[in-house]
Amino acid sequence: MPAEEKYFKILTTIDIPSETKLWIRSYLFGLVLLAGAFFYIPLSRGGYDIYTMNKALGDVGIFLIGLSFALSGICYFWNFADTKFVYRKHLGLTGFVFGAMHGLISLFLIPERFSFPSYYLAKVNILPFVFGLTAIVIFTGMALISNKYAVHELGGKLWRHLLRVGYIAMFFILLHFGLMKFQYWFPWATGGFKTLPSLSLIAAIIIVIVLLLRVALEVSVRRKKVV
Ligand code: HEM
């Protein structure tokens, strides 16, 4: 079955909660994850401070945006999450708000650690910064067109293509924190997994899964078109 047909079938068979419920549930889910991340991070390093909250906002932002993207693939290949299909926009925008807060806090509220602009312009930090900034610009564009007015103005096909740029932003975010955190992931793995995995490593794995799922969806859709 073509993807659009499958999604149409889901949307016409499930009970769709009101917009208010979709928003409240998405934010509550995000806040529960944020609390979990805030307590998890210091189990391996750091304390309960703004620095940890800032990491947690970045990590949970990835998780929510990743889940929002992954729902298309999950609902295409399997049926168990069909009732959650309608949360794509709300989870994605909640994740965007968390990611944007993380970006703003990093830039302006932790000057003792990440002083603006000197920290970001240093040779070792400039690439992670450019990737983070580019991704946030792409996510902002996606947030601006995630409404019925934009679908109407742009036309469904162009609108869907524009939203797919989000996968490039996801890859940029992987580079954004991968370049900063890779130096910690490797010794953790080679050192015999003695502490809990860092959330940044889990976030990186989530991004890889989301990108692979998108490739699998594309391959499957194209194969069906050929047959
Ligand atoms: C202008 C935009 C951004 C800036 C200036 C920025 C800045 C930073 C900085 C300074 C760190 C290192 C924090 C640390 O060592 O704990 C970091 C890590 C990270 N950033 Fe960003 N960021 C931006 C955008 C984003 C966005 C949009 C996301 C995701 C939605 C994101 C996700 C992450 C993640 C997952 C980490 C690793 C957190 C961890 O160590 O657990 N960043 N960012």
Residues whose N, C-alpha, C, O or C-beta is under 5 A from the ligand:
A	BS01	HEM	Y51 K55 G58 D59 G61 I62 G95 G99 H102 G103 S106 L107 F114 G132 L133 I136 I173 F177 L199 S200 A203
